[in-house]
């Protein structure tokens, strides 16, 4: 559970690092890069321990961690896009997000 929580919080930081600057259209690119890298530092401080905890404890494989992170990223991004950027989520976005979340399901499904 700690792995999932750390991945979730780290993705909040990363989403702001990657997309938060889009609201500030008049800020020079170099400033947006510096601020983004500053925010991303905190993402790495959470992401690295999350992956090490989940992997070294034998709880998850590396592939499961990556697929889980992508699913969490989408969930965080949907909230970010709607609440922070004030974008509408269209039906085709929902369908595409759904198929990516299906990948998460199949990554954790046992077919032995």
N, CA, C and O atoms as CSV, one atom per row, in Angstrom:
chain,resi,resn,atom,element,x,y,z
A,1,UNK,N,N,0.828,-1.209,0.000
A,1,UNK,CA,C,0.000,0.000,0.000
A,1,UNK,C,C,0.862,1.259,0.000
A,1,UNK,O,O,0.506,2.263,-0.617
A,2,UNK,N,N,2.013,1.199,0.705
A,2,UNK,CA,C,2.898,2.371,0.714
A,2,UNK,C,C,3.429,2.670,-0.682
A,2,UNK,O,O,3.581,3.831,-1.062
A,3,UNK,N,N,3.709,1.618,-1.440
A,3,UNK,CA,C,4.199,1.804,-2.805
A,3,UNK,C,C,3.175,2.562,-3.636
A,3,UNK,O,O,3.522,3.517,-4.330
A,4,UNK,N,N,1.925,2.147,-3.570
A,4,UNK,CA,C,0.860,2.785,-4.347
A,4,UNK,C,C,0.675,4.235,-3.907
A,4,UNK,O,O,0.525,5.120,-4.749
A,5,UNK,N,N,0.682,4.485,-2.618
A,5,UNK,CA,C,0.527,5.845,-2.106
A,5,UNK,C,C,1.679,6.740,-2.557
A,5,UNK,O,O,1.452,7.870,-2.991
A,6,UNK,N,N,2.908,6.245,-2.458
A,6,UNK,CA,C,4.062,7.022,-2.920
A,6,UNK,C,C,3.994,7.287,-4.416
A,6,UNK,O,O,4.322,8.385,-4.867
A,7,UNK,N,N,3.573,6.294,-5.190
A,7,UNK,CA,C,3.426,6.500,-6.634
A,7,UNK,C,C,2.358,7.547,-6.933
A,7,UNK,O,O,2.529,8.378,-7.825
A,8,UNK,N,N,1.277,7.506,-6.197
A,8,UNK,CA,C,0.192,8.464,-6.405
A,8,UNK,C,C,0.664,9.893,-6.125
A,8,UNK,O,O,0.447,10.788,-6.942
A,9,UNK,N,N,1.304,10.108,-4.981
A,9,UNK,CA,C,1.768,11.454,-4.617
A,9,UNK,C,C,2.870,11.923,-5.575
A,9,UNK,O,O,2.903,13.092,-5.958
A,10,UNK,N,N,3.761,11.020,-5.955
A,10,UNK,CA,C,4.825,11.406,-6.886
A,10,UNK,C,C,4.245,11.824,-8.231
A,10,UNK,O,O,4.767,12.731,-8.880
A,11,UNK,N,N,3.175,11.172,-8.648
A,11,UNK,CA,C,2.543,11.539,-9.909
A,11,UNK,C,C,1.848,12.892,-9.853
A,11,UNK,O,O,1.732,13.571,-10.873
A,12,UNK,N,N,1.394,13.283,-8.695
A,12,UNK,CA,C,0.828,14.628,-8.554
A,12,UNK,C,C,1.928,15.658,-8.817
A,12,UNK,O,O,1.729,16.615,-9.566
A,13,UNK,N,N,3.083,15.451,-8.197
A,13,UNK,CA,C,4.208,16.363,-8.446
A,13,UNK,C,C,4.608,16.361,-9.921
A,13,UNK,O,O,4.826,17.420,-10.508
A,14,UNK,N,N,4.704,15.178,-10.514
A,14,UNK,CA,C,5.158,15.100,-11.898
A,14,UNK,C,C,4.167,15.735,-12.858
A,14,UNK,O,O,4.570,16.369,-13.832
A,15,UNK,N,N,2.888,15.576,-12.599
A,15,UNK,CA,C,1.888,16.190,-13.468
A,15,UNK,C,C,2.009,17.702,-13.429
A,15,UNK,O,O,1.906,18.361,-14.464
A,16,UNK,N,N,2.228,18.261,-12.241
A,16,UNK,CA,C,2.442,19.710,-12.156
A,16,UNK,C,C,3.745,20.116,-12.837
A,16,UNK,O,O,3.813,21.174,-13.463
A,17,UNK,N,N,4.771,19.290,-12.721
A,17,UNK,CA,C,6.052,19.610,-13.369
A,17,UNK,C,C,5.905,19.606,-14.888
A,17,UNK,O,O,6.448,20.479,-15.564
A,18,UNK,N,N,5.188,18.644,-15.420
A,18,UNK,CA,C,5.061,18.519,-16.870
A,18,UNK,C,C,4.035,19.465,-17.480
A,18,UNK,O,O,4.240,19.975,-18.581
A,19,UNK,N,N,2.930,19.703,-16.772
A,19,UNK,CA,C,1.821,20.429,-17.385
A,19,UNK,C,C,1.405,21.708,-16.665
A,19,UNK,O,O,0.631,22.489,-17.218
A,20,UNK,N,N,1.894,21.943,-15.454
A,20,UNK,CA,C,1.481,23.115,-14.686
A,20,UNK,C,C,1.817,24.429,-15.357
A,20,UNK,O,O,1.093,25.413,-15.207
A,21,UNK,N,N,2.904,24.447,-16.092
A,21,UNK,CA,C,3.344,25.684,-16.755
A,21,UNK,C,C,2.424,26.096,-17.897
A,21,UNK,O,O,2.516,27.228,-18.371
A,22,UNK,N,N,1.543,25.216,-18.352
A,22,UNK,CA,C,0.669,25.535,-19.475
A,22,UNK,C,C,-0.301,26.671,-19.158
A,22,UNK,O,O,-0.781,27.346,-20.070
A,23,UNK,N,N,-0.590,26.887,-17.891
A,23,UNK,CA,C,-1.464,28.002,-17.500
A,23,UNK,C,C,-0.746,29.349,-17.600
A,23,UNK,O,O,-1.391,30.397,-17.643
A,24,UNK,N,N,0.571,29.320,-17.635
A,24,UNK,CA,C,1.359,30.547,-17.608
A,24,UNK,C,C,2.004,30.772,-18.975
A,24,UNK,O,O,3.200,30.547,-19.160
A,25,UNK,N,N,1.195,31.215,-19.917
A,25,UNK,CA,C,1.632,31.340,-21.312
A,25,UNK,C,C,2.658,32.434,-21.527
A,25,UNK,O,O,3.414,32.387,-22.497
A,26,UNK,N,N,2.699,33.418,-20.642
A,26,UNK,CA,C,3.626,34.547,-20.828
A,26,UNK,C,C,4.976,34.348,-20.149
A,26,UNK,O,O,5.862,35.192,-20.275
A,27,UNK,N,N,5.138,33.247,-19.435
A,27,UNK,CA,C,6.408,32.962,-18.759
A,27,UNK,C,C,7.388,32.423,-19.793
A,27,UNK,O,O,7.042,31.538,-20.575
A,28,UNK,N,N,8.613,32.952,-19.801
A,28,UNK,CA,C,9.611,32.449,-20.757
A,28,UNK,C,C,9.878,30.951,-20.560
A,28,UNK,O,O,9.783,30.434,-19.446
A,29,UNK,N,N,10.205,30.280,-21.639
A,29,UNK,CA,C,10.418,28.842,-21.611
A,29,UNK,C,C,11.489,28.435,-20.609
A,29,UNK,O,O,11.322,27.437,-19.908
A,30,UNK,N,N,12.573,29.175,-20.526
A,30,UNK,CA,C,13.661,28.797,-19.622
A,30,UNK,C,C,13.209,28.808,-18.162
A,30,UNK,O,O,13.654,27.987,-17.360
A,31,UNK,N,N,12.318,29.748,-17.824
A,31,UNK,CA,C,11.785,29.787,-16.455
A,31,UNK,C,C,10.856,28.603,-16.198
A,31,UNK,O,O,10.869,28.007,-15.122
A,32,UNK,N,N,10.051,28.276,-17.206
A,32,UNK,CA,C,9.147,27.123,-17.067
A,32,UNK,C,C,9.959,25.845,-16.870
A,32,UNK,O,O,9.577,24.978,-16.084
A,33,UNK,N,N,11.075,25.730,-17.582
A,33,UNK,CA,C,11.928,24.546,-17.441
A,33,UNK,C,C,12.526,24.476,-16.044
A,33,UNK,O,O,12.520,23.413,-15.423
A,34,UNK,N,N,13.040,25.591,-15.541
A,34,UNK,CA,C,13.635,25.598,-14.200
A,34,UNK,C,C,12.621,25.245,-13.112
A,34,UNK,O,O,12.908,24.457,-12.212
A,35,UNK,N,N,11.447,25.834,-13.209
A,35,UNK,CA,C,10.409,25.545,-12.216
A,35,UNK,C,C,9.970,24.080,-12.328
A,35,UNK,O,O,9.775,23.407,-11.315
A,36,UNK,N,N,9.818,23.597,-13.555
A,36,UNK,CA,C,9.412,22.209,-13.756
A,36,UNK,C,C,10.432,21.237,-13.182
A,36,UNK,O,O,10.058,20.258,-12.536
A,37,UNK,N,N,11.708,21.493,-13.408
A,37,UNK,CA,C,12.745,20.622,-12.866
A,37,UNK,C,C,12.791,20.688,-11.343
A,37,UNK,O,O,13.079,19.693,-10.678
A,38,UNK,N,N,12.507,21.853,-10.805
A,38,UNK,CA,C,12.466,21.986,-9.342
A,38,UNK,C,C,11.344,21.144,-8.745
A,38,UNK,O,O,11.524,20.501,-7.711
A,39,UNK,N,N,10.193,21.151,-9.397
A,39,UNK,CA,C,9.056,20.347,-8.933
A,39,UNK,C,C,9.349,18.863,-9.128
A,39,UNK,O,O,9.027,18.039,-8.273
A,40,UNK,N,N,9.966,18.531,-10.266
A,40,UNK,CA,C,10.257,17.127,-10.583
A,40,UNK,C,C,11.224,16.503,-9.577
A,40,UNK,O,O,11.193,15.291,-9.361
A,41,UNK,N,N,12.070,17.310,-8.967
A,41,UNK,CA,C,12.981,16.784,-7.949
A,41,UNK,C,C,12.200,16.072,-6.841
A,41,UNK,O,O,12.591,14.993,-6.396
A,42,UNK,N,N,11.106,16.676,-6.403
A,42,UNK,CA,C,10.301,16.080,-5.340
A,42,UNK,C,C,9.592,14.814,-5.833
A,42,UNK,O,O,9.377,13.876,-5.066
A,43,UNK,N,N,9.236,14.801,-7.115
A,43,UNK,CA,C,8.643,13.602,-7.693
A,43,UNK,C,C,9.627,12.441,-7.602
A,43,UNK,O,O,9.251,11.331,-7.225
A,44,UNK,N,N,10.883,12.696,-7.947
A,44,UNK,CA,C,11.892,11.638,-7.887
A,44,UNK,C,C,12.156,11.194,-6.450
A,44,UNK,O,O,12.450,10.024,-6.205
A,45,UNK,N,N,12.053,12.107,-5.520
A,45,UNK,CA,C,12.255,11.752,-4.103
A,45,UNK,C,C,11.176,10.794,-3.603
A,45,UNK,O,O,11.374,10.118,-2.594
A,46,UNK,N,N,10.056,10.730,-4.286
A,46,UNK,CA,C,8.976,9.814,-3.929
A,46,UNK,C,C,8.931,8.590,-4.847
A,46,UNK,O,O,8.659,7.478,-4.395
A,47,UNK,N,N,9.200,8.803,-6.138
A,47,UNK,CA,C,9.101,7.725,-7.117
A,47,UNK,C,C,10.167,6.655,-6.893
A,47,UNK,O,O,9.872,5.460,-6.941
A,48,UNK,N,N,11.389,7.078,-6.651
A,48,UNK,CA,C,12.480,6.107,-6.460
A,48,UNK,C,C,12.224,5.215,-5.243
A,48,UNK,O,O,12.345,3.995,-5.355
A,49,UNK,N,N,11.874,5.782,-4.084
A,49,UNK,CA,C,11.561,4.901,-2.947
A,49,UNK,C,C,10.350,3.997,-3.215
A,49,UNK,O,O,10.333,2.846,-2.779
A,50,UNK,N,N,9.351,4.504,-3.921
A,50,UNK,CA,C,8.170,3.686,-4.224
A,50,UNK,C,C,8.571,2.462,-5.034
A,50,UNK,O,O,8.173,1.341,-4.718
A,51,UNK,N,N,9.361,2.681,-6.081
A,51,UNK,CA,C,9.780,1.567,-6.921
A,51,UNK,C,C,10.692,0.598,-6.168
A,51,UNK,O,O,10.568,-0.617,-6.318
A,52,UNK,N,N,11.592,1.128,-5.371
A,52,UNK,CA,C,12.500,0.254,-4.607
A,52,UNK,C,C,11.726,-0.563,-3.576
A,52,UNK,O,O,11.963,-1.761,-3.419
A,53,UNK,N,N,10.800,0.091,-2.874
A,53,UNK,CA,C,9.983,-0.626,-1.883
A,53,UNK,C,C,9.197,-1.760,-2.531
A,53,UNK,O,O,9.228,-2.901,-2.069
A,54,UNK,N,N,8.503,-1.428,-3.594
A,54,UNK,CA,C,7.657,-2.419,-4.256
A,54,UNK,C,C,8.433,-3.554,-4.887
A,54,UNK,O,O,7.987,-4.701,-4.869
A,55,UNK,N,N,9.597,-3.241,-5.448
A,55,UNK,CA,C,10.383,-4.241,-6.153
A,55,UNK,C,C,11.255,-5.069,-5.219
A,55,UNK,O,O,11.256,-6.299,-5.286
A,56,UNK,N,N,11.996,-4.390,-4.349
A,56,UNK,CA,C,12.921,-5.103,-3.475
A,56,UNK,C,C,12.222,-5.954,-2.434
A,56,UNK,O,O,12.788,-6.938,-1.957
A,57,UNK,N,N,10.994,-5.588,-2.073
A,57,UNK,CA,C,10.212,-6.418,-1.145
A,57,UNK,C,C,9.559,-7.598,-1.852
A,57,UNK,O,O,8.929,-8.442,-1.214
A,58,UNK,N,N,9.712,-7.654,-3.176
A,58,UNK,CA,C,9.120,-8.746,-3.939
A,58,UNK,C,C,7.619,-8.624,-4.121
A,58,UNK,O,O,6.953,-9.575,-4.529
A,59,UNK,N,N,7.094,-7.449,-3.816
A,59,UNK,CA,C,5.650,-7.232,-3.927
A,59,UNK,C,C,5.212,-7.093,-5.387
A,59,UNK,O,O,4.155,-7.595,-5.769
A,60,UNK,N,N,6.028,-6.411,-6.206
A,60,UNK,CA,C,5.692,-6.154,-7.604
A,60,UNK,C,C,6.901,-6.422,-8.486
A,60,UNK,O,O,8.047,-6.313,-8.049
A,61,UNK,N,N,6.622,-6.777,-9.745
A,61,UNK,CA,C,7.692,-6.849,-10.729
A,61,UNK,C,C,7.918,-5.444,-11.278
A,61,UNK,O,O,7.098,-4.550,-11.071
A,62,UNK,N,N,9.023,-5.259,-11.972
A,62,UNK,CA,C,9.298,-3.952,-12.583
A,62,UNK,C,C,8.216,-3.595,-13.598
A,62,UNK,O,O,7.796,-2.440,-13.682
A,63,UNK,N,N,7.772,-4.570,-14.358
A,63,UNK,CA,C,6.709,-4.318,-15.347
A,63,UNK,C,C,5.405,-3.919,-14.676
A,63,UNK,O,O,4.709,-3.021,-15.150
A,64,UNK,N,N,5.075,-4.576,-13.587
A,64,UNK,CA,C,3.855,-4.204,-12.854
A,64,UNK,C,C,3.960,-2.794,-12.303
A,64,UNK,O,O,2.991,-2.036,-12.357
A,65,UNK,N,N,5.125,-2.429,-11.773
A,65,UNK,CA,C,5.322,-1.071,-11.257
A,65,UNK,C,C,5.128,-0.035,-12.358
A,65,UNK,O,O,4.496,0.998,-12.141
A,66,UNK,N,N,5.673,-0.313,-13.534
A,66,UNK,CA,C,5.567,0.644,-14.644
A,66,UNK,C,C,4.127,0.788,-15.115
A,66,UNK,O,O,3.644,1.902,-15.320
A,67,UNK,N,N,3.449,-0.329,-15.284
A,67,UNK,CA,C,2.057,-0.272,-15.749
A,67,UNK,C,C,1.172,0.398,-14.700
A,67,UNK,O,O,0.288,1.186,-15.035
A,68,UNK,N,N,1.417,0.078,-13.426
A,68,UNK,CA,C,0.659,0.710,-12.347
A,68,UNK,C,C,0.888,2.222,-12.352
A,68,UNK,O,O,-0.053,2.999,-12.184
A,69,UNK,N,N,2.128,2.629,-12.544
A,69,UNK,CA,C,2.446,4.054,-12.564
A,69,UNK,C,C,1.721,4.760,-13.707
A,69,UNK,O,O,1.246,5.883,-13.538
A,70,UNK,N,N,1.633,4.111,-14.865
A,70,UNK,CA,C,0.926,4.716,-15.996
A,70,UNK,C,C,-0.563,4.877,-15.695
A,70,UNK,O,O,-1.162,5.896,-16.037
A,71,UNK,N,N,-1.153,3.875,-15.059
A,71,UNK,CA,C,-2.561,3.978,-14.680
A,71,UNK,C,C,-2.805,5.087,-13.679
A,71,UNK,O,O,-3.767,5.846,-13.799
A,72,UNK,N,N,-1.922,5.180,-12.683
A,72,UNK,CA,C,-2.036,6.256,-11.689
A,72,UNK,C,C,-1.841,7.607,-12.352
A,72,UNK,O,O,-2.537,8.568,-12.027
A,73,UNK,N,N,-0.898,7.684,-13.280
A,73,UNK,CA,C,-0.650,8.935,-14.004
A,73,UNK,C,C,-1.911,9.409,-14.718
A,73,UNK,O,O,-2.231,10.597,-14.692
A,74,UNK,N,N,-2.618,8.495,-15.347
A,74,UNK,CA,C,-3.852,8.872,-16.046
A,74,UNK,C,C,-4.912,9.371,-15.088
A,74,UNK,O,O,-5.578,10.370,-15.361
A,75,UNK,N,N,-5.075,8.686,-13.970
A,75,UNK,CA,C,-6.073,9.128,-12.993
A,75,UNK,C,C,-5.743,10.517,-12.454
A,75,UNK,O,O,-6.621,11.370,-12.328
A,76,UNK,N,N,-4.472,10.731,-12.139
A,76,UNK,CA,C,-4.050,12.047,-11.644
A,76,UNK,C,C,-4.239,13.098,-12.731
A,76,UNK,O,O,-4.700,14.206,-12.457
A,77,UNK,N,N,-3.882,12.747,-13.967
A,77,UNK,CA,C,-3.974,13.716,-15.055
A,77,UNK,C,C,-5.417,14.127,-15.339
A,77,UNK,O,O,-5.681,15.295,-15.621
A,78,UNK,N,N,-6.340,13.193,-15.269
A,78,UNK,CA,C,-7.749,13.537,-15.509
A,78,UNK,C,C,-8.198,14.597,-14.507
A,78,UNK,O,O,-8.803,15.598,-14.891
A,79,UNK,N,N,-7.908,14.381,-13.232
A,79,UNK,CA,C,-8.262,15.380,-12.221
A,79,UNK,C,C,-7.564,16.703,-12.464
A,79,UNK,O,O,-8.176,17.762,-12.329
A,80,UNK,N,N,-6.292,16.652,-12.821
A,80,UNK,CA,C,-5.510,17.859,-13.095
A,80,UNK,C,C,-6.087,18.635,-14.277
A,80,UNK,O,O,-6.261,19.852,-14.204
A,81,UNK,N,N,-6.383,17.922,-15.367
A,81,UNK,CA,C,-6.897,18.582,-16.566
A,81,UNK,C,C,-8.230,19.270,-16.306
A,81,UNK,O,O,-8.474,20.377,-16.788
A,82,UNK,N,N,-9.082,18.611,-15.547
A,82,UNK,CA,C,-10.412,19.168,-15.279
A,82,UNK,C,C,-10.346,20.287,-14.240
A,82,UNK,O,O,-10.905,21.362,-14.454
A,83,UNK,N,N,-9.668,20.043,-13.118
A,83,UNK,CA,C,-9.683,20.996,-12.010
A,83,UNK,C,C,-8.699,22.152,-12.179
A,83,UNK,O,O,-9.017,23.285,-11.818
A,84,UNK,N,N,-7.517,21.886,-12.718
A,84,UNK,CA,C,-6.481,22.922,-12.798
A,84,UNK,C,C,-6.482,23.630,-14.157
A,84,UNK,O,O,-6.449,24.858,-14.224
A,85,UNK,N,N,-6.521,22.845,-15.234
A,85,UNK,CA,C,-6.493,23.460,-16.566
A,85,UNK,C,C,-7.877,23.813,-17.092
A,85,UNK,O,O,-8.003,24.480,-18.119
A,86,UNK,N,N,-8.918,23.364,-16.387
A,86,UNK,CA,C,-10.313,23.632,-16.770
A,86,UNK,C,C,-10.633,23.106,-18.170
A,86,UNK,O,O,-11.346,23.749,-18.940
A,87,UNK,N,N,-10.097,21.932,-18.483
A,87,UNK,CA,C,-10.385,21.292,-19.763
A,87,UNK,C,C,-11.526,20.310,-19.598
A,87,UNK,O,O,-11.751,19.775,-18.513
A,88,UNK,N,N,-12.231,20.082,-20.670
A,88,UNK,CA,C,-13.286,19.077,-20.664
A,88,UNK,C,C,-12.689,17.745,-21.091
A,88,UNK,O,O,-11.853,17.685,-21.992
A,89,UNK,N,N,-13.126,16.691,-20.440
A,89,UNK,CA,C,-12.718,15.351,-20.842
A,89,UNK,C,C,-13.753,14.855,-21.841
A,89,UNK,O,O,-14.922,14.686,-21.496
A,90,UNK,N,N,-13.329,14.623,-23.069
A,90,UNK,CA,C,-14.231,14.191,-24.135
A,90,UNK,C,C,-14.339,12.673,-24.148
A,90,UNK,O,O,-13.509,11.978,-23.563
A,91,UNK,N,N,-15.355,12.170,-24.809
A,91,UNK,CA,C,-15.623,10.736,-24.810
A,91,UNK,C,C,-14.454,9.933,-25.363
A,91,UNK,O,O,-14.160,8.854,-24.849
A,92,UNK,N,N,-13.774,10.433,-26.403
A,92,UNK,CA,C,-12.672,9.669,-26.981
A,92,UNK,C,C,-11.474,9.612,-26.030
A,92,UNK,O,O,-10.698,8.657,-26.077
A,93,UNK,N,N,-11.314,10.619,-25.169
A,93,UNK,CA,C,-10.265,10.562,-24.145
A,93,UNK,C,C,-10.592,9.477,-23.130
A,93,UNK,O,O,-9.721,8.714,-22.711
A,94,UNK,N,N,-11.856,9.422,-22.745
A,94,UNK,CA,C,-12.283,8.426,-21.761
A,94,UNK,C,C,-12.067,7.011,-22.313
A,94,UNK,O,O,-11.598,6.126,-21.596
A,95,UNK,N,N,-12.408,6.806,-23.580
A,95,UNK,CA,C,-12.214,5.488,-24.194
A,95,UNK,C,C,-10.732,5.130,-24.229
A,95,UNK,O,O,-10.359,4.004,-23.901
A,96,UNK,N,N,-9.891,6.072,-24.623
A,96,UNK,CA,C,-8.453,5.781,-24.693
A,96,UNK,C,C,-7.877,5.549,-23.299
A,96,UNK,O,O,-7.045,4.658,-23.125
A,97,UNK,N,N,-8.296,6.323,-22.309
A,97,UNK,CA,C,-7.850,6.099,-20.933
A,97,UNK,C,C,-8.308,4.722,-20.447
A,97,UNK,O,O,-7.567,4.025,-19.753
A,98,UNK,N,N,-9.527,4.339,-20.813
A,98,UNK,CA,C,-10.050,3.040,-20.407
A,98,UNK,C,C,-9.160,1.906,-20.911
A,98,UNK,O,O,-8.861,0.972,-20.166
A,99,UNK,N,N,-8.740,1.985,-22.160
A,99,UNK,CA,C,-7.912,0.912,-22.707
A,99,UNK,C,C,-6.540,0.861,-22.035
A,99,UNK,O,O,-5.966,-0.218,-21.885
A,100,UNK,N,N,-6.020,1.997,-21.638
A,100,UNK,CA,C,-4.748,1.991,-20.917
A,100,UNK,C,C,-4.945,1.383,-19.527
A,100,UNK,O,O,-4.091,0.639,-19.045
A,101,UNK,N,N,-6.063,1.701,-18.889
A,101,UNK,CA,C,-6.351,1.090,-17.588
A,101,UNK,C,C,-6.585,-0.422,-17.719
A,101,UNK,O,O,-6.335,-1.172,-16.776
A,102,UNK,N,N,-7.058,-0.860,-18.876
A,102,UNK,CA,C,-7.164,-2.308,-19.120
A,102,UNK,C,C,-5.781,-2.952,-19.090
A,102,UNK,O,O,-5.636,-4.092,-18.648
A,103,UNK,N,N,-4.770,-2.233,-19.556
A,103,UNK,CA,C,-3.400,-2.754,-19.505
A,103,UNK,C,C,-2.978,-2.997,-18.060
A,103,UNK,O,O,-2.290,-3.975,-17.766
A,104,UNK,N,N,-3.389,-2.108,-17.162
A,104,UNK,CA,C,-3.075,-2.290,-15.745
A,104,UNK,C,C,-3.740,-3.567,-15.241
A,104,UNK,O,O,-3.113,-4.358,-14.537
A,105,UNK,N,N,-4.986,-3.767,-15.594
A,105,UNK,CA,C,-5.702,-4.953,-15.179
A,105,UNK,C,C,-4.974,-6.224,-15.641
A,105,UNK,O,O,-4.771,-7.148,-14.854
A,106,UNK,N,N,-4.584,-6.263,-16.918
A,106,UNK,CA,C,-3.950,-7.459,-17.460
A,106,UNK,C,C,-2.534,-7.654,-16.924
A,106,UNK,O,O,-2.055,-8.787,-16.868
A,107,UNK,N,N,-1.861,-6.591,-16.533
A,107,UNK,CA,C,-0.525,-6.731,-15.960
A,107,UNK,C,C,-0.561,-7.438,-14.604
A,107,UNK,O,O,0.413,-8.079,-14.210
A,108,UNK,N,N,-1.670,-7.322,-13.903
A,108,UNK,CA,C,-1.778,-7.928,-12.582
A,108,UNK,C,C,-2.607,-9.224,-12.588
A,108,UNK,O,O,-2.743,-9.878,-11.554
A,109,UNK,N,N,-3.134,-9.575,-13.703
A,109,UNK,CA,C,-3.955,-10.786,-13.838
A,109,UNK,C,C,-3.053,-11.990,-14.041
A,109,UNK,O,O,-2.108,-11.949,-14.828
A,110,UNK,N,N,-3.351,-13.043,-13.336
A,110,UNK,CA,C,-2.567,-14.292,-13.474
A,110,UNK,C,C,-3.261,-15.181,-14.506
A,110,UNK,O,O,-4.465,-15.427,-14.424
A,111,UNK,N,N,-2.493,-15.650,-15.463
A,111,UNK,CA,C,-3.026,-16.538,-16.491
A,111,UNK,C,C,-2.305,-17.879,-16.475
A,111,UNK,O,O,-2.052,-18.463,-17.529
A,112,UNK,N,N,-1.978,-18.361,-15.300
A,112,UNK,CA,C,-1.258,-19.636,-15.182
A,112,UNK,C,C,-2.151,-20.807,-15.448
A,112,UNK,O,O,-1.702,-21.952,-15.389
